[in-house]
């Protein structure tokens, strides 16, 4: 169930849970004063990324373009020839 945070002018922020993500969730009715409240948008959670990647994203660094010739040849892994009679 997705949770959405809304901001009421009188009561402040509150969070509501919805059964699905479909539909328009830009406004909701405040559960305390029954006035319309607008949705609060938060930046994406970047805590799961490594520190290096997070700092690159925060700096706005664009990825480096690489040509096909710079990638080198594709190496194919050769599997060991192991006989396993129990494996079909």
ZAMARGU-4260 file (C-alpha; in steps of 0.2 Angstrom, whole numbers, plus 5000, padded with zeros to 4 digits):
<rodrens>
0) 5000/5000/5000 | 5008/5016/4995 | 5009/5031/5007 | 5007/5049/5002 | 5011/5064/5012
5) 4999/5079/5011 | 5000/5097/5018 | 4985/5106/5025 | 4986/5125/5028 | 4978/5123/5045
10) 4984/5107/5052 | 5001/5104/5044 | 5007/5088/5036 | 4998/5071/5037 | 5001/5054/5028
15) 4987/5043/5020 | 4988/5025/5014 | 4979/5020/4998 | 4975/5003/4991 | 4982/5006/4974
20) 4993/5018/4965 | 4980/5022/4951 | 4971/5038/4951 | 4974/5056/4955 | 4983/5058/4971
25) 4987/5077/4970 | 4974/5082/4983 | 4966/5075/4998 | 4954/5080/5012 | 4962/5083/5029
30) 4956/5070/5041 | 4955/5084/5055 | 4948/5100/5048 | 4940/5092/5032 | 4949/5105/5020
35) 4958/5101/5004 | 4976/5098/5006 | 4990/5097/4992 | 5002/5083/4990 | 5020/5085/4996
40) 5033/5078/4984 | 5050/5072/4992 | 5066/5069/4982 | 5070/5050/4979 | 5079/5040/4992
45) 5097/5039/4988 | 5103/5031/5004 | 5104/5014/4996 | 5118/5020/4983 | 5136/5020/4987
50) 5144/5036/4993 | 5153/5038/4976 | 5138/5036/4966 | 5127/5047/4977 | 5140/5061/4976
55) 5140/5060/4957 | 5122/5061/4956 | 5121/5076/4968 | 5135/5085/4958 | 5125/5082/4942
60) 5139/5073/4933 | 5134/5066/4916 | 5140/5048/4911 | 5155/5047/4900 | 5151/5042/4882
65) 5160/5027/4876 | 5162/5021/4858 | 5161/5003/4853 | 5180/5003/4849 | 5184/5008/4867
70) 5175/4993/4875 | 5187/4980/4868 | 5183/4963/4862 | 5170/4953/4871 | 5177/4938/4880
75) 5167/4922/4881 | 5169/4912/4897 | 5173/4894/4894 | 5166/4882/4906 | 5175/4868/4913
80) 5171/4851/4905 | 5165/4842/4921 | 5156/4825/4919 | 5141/4824/4931 | 5132/4808/4927
85) 5118/4812/4939 | 5114/4828/4930 | 5103/4827/4914
</rodrens>
